[in-house]
Amino acid sequence: MINSDKPTSDSGRAYIALGSNLGDSVQILREAFRRLAELSDQPLLLSSLWATSPVDCPPGSPDFVNAVVGLTPKAGETPESLLSNLQALEKEFGRRPKAVMNEPRPLDLDLITFGQEIRDTGLLILPHPRAHLRQFVLTPFNEIAPQLILPGQTKRIEALQAELNSSEVIRRLA
């Protein structure tokens, strides 16, 4: 956890939001943590697991289990290569090509930031364009990097989360 009172950009770290609402989501995220640790040069920063209501999902979608991790990319890693690794990991966990937007899935890995990198390509947008608007991202993010300021933002994660007006239902899992 970052224990500084100063805002930080955390320029050497990538942050990834994890979600699952298909299968044994708690176990899936725990295994995903283990696999993501293999992509990091330093121990991961790990949030708690959070049960969250689905947002912008098809009617009847089950609740999600969400978390955020911070990893230190290995030498030579780029946002694009990390995204490719994340997508391969999603496939290993049974993710199929989308048939319906935001449909239930065993594992969803969203690259939120990669240091101070900014991208807007057909493949990747950094920082993630909706991360600052999602309680299911900001709440776990606030546990591990409350002082972080996302590229393009002026407020810390803790302020973004405190100011977010959301109807999302979110609770920490034991």
N, C-alpha and C positions, 0 to 999 in steps of 0.2 A: 504494500500500500504506500502511496506517496504521502509523506508526512510534512510537507512544506506548506507554509501559509502563502507562498508566492504562487501566482498562476504559472502553469508550465505548459509547454507545447509537447513535452515528452517526445522529442524529435527522433529518438531511436527505436520507438516501439510501434507495433501495429496492434490495433484493437479489432476484435472479431466478436460479433453478436451471434450467439447460438440459439436455435430454437428447435423444438420437436413437438409434434402433436399426433404422432402415429407410432404405435408400438409402445415399448417400455421406455418412455421418454427420459426418465431419470437415469436409467442405465445407459441409454444411448448417449446422453450428454456426458456422463462420467467417462465412458470409453472415448468420446470425442476429445475430452480434455487430455487424456493420455496420448492420443494420436497427435494432437496439436503441439504437445510438449516436444515431440520429435522434430518439429519445424522451428523450434526456438533455440537460440544460443544461450539463453538464461532461463531460470525457472519461470513458469507462467505466473501472471497475476490472475487469480481466479475469483470471480464473484460467487455469491451463493446461487443456488438454484431457486427460480421463482416460478410459481404457477400464475399464468396470465390468461386473461380472456382473449379470444381471437379478435384481431383487428383487420377489417377489410377482407374478411374470408367468406367463402360460401356459407349460406345458412346451414346450421347444424354442425359446423366444424367443432371438433373437440378443443378444449383448452390446451394451451401450450405450456411447456416447461422452457424457460429462457435463462440465459446467463450471458456474461461478457468475459472474455479473456484478453489479457495483454501479453503479447509475445515479442521477443527480440528477434527480428529476422536474421537468418544466417547470412554470412558474407555473400554478396552477389545477388541476393534475393531482390526482386523488384515487385512493385504492386501487382503487375500482371502475372508474374510467375507464382506469387503467393495465391492470387485468385485462382489460377489453374490448379494449384495443389488443393485448395479448399473445395473446388468443384469436383475434383477426383475423389476426395474424401466423402463428399455428399453421395456420390454414386456408389462408393463402397458400402455405404449404410443403406442403400436401397432407393435413393432418390431417382425418380424417373423424369423425363422431360415433362414440363408443365402441360397439362391438358386444360386446366382451369386456373386462372390467376389466384394465388394465395391458397391453393388447395392443401389439405392435410399432407404432411410429409414427415418421414422419419428423422431427417436432419436438414436443417437450413443453416448455412454459414454465410454471414454477411460481413465483408470487409468494411469496417467503419472508417478507420484511418490507417495510414501507413506513414508514420512520422508527420511531416508537414507537406507531404506530397498532395498535389491537387491534380485531378484528372477529370476529363469530361469527354470520353470517347464512346463509341458504340458498345464497347466491351465493359467499361468501368467508369464509375463516377466516384471520385473521392474529394472530400469526405462523403460518406453515404448521404444522399440528399434528404432523407427523412429521419435520420437517427435522432436529431434534436427535437423531433415532434412525437416520439414514441416513448411512453412510460416504460414499456417492456424492455427498452434498450437503456434508457437513462437511469432507471432505478438500480439495476446491477452494475452499470458503468460507474455510478456514483460511489459504489462500495470500493472500487479499486482505483479510481482516478478522479476524485472529486475536484481537484484543482486544474485538471486538463482543460485547455481551450482548444476546441476543434478548429482546424484551418477554416478561415472564412467567418468564424464566429467571434464575438467579443466577450462572451460570458463563459464562466467556468461551467463544467458539467453539473456541479452542485446547484448552481443558480438556474441553469436551464431546467433541471428536474424540479426544483422548488416552484418555479414559475409556470410550469406546464399545467394547463387546464385540460384534463383528460377524463373521460368516463371509463377508462380501462380499469379492470379489476385485477389487482396484483397482490400476491402474498408470498412471503418467503417460505420455502419448504424446509422442514427439519433436516 
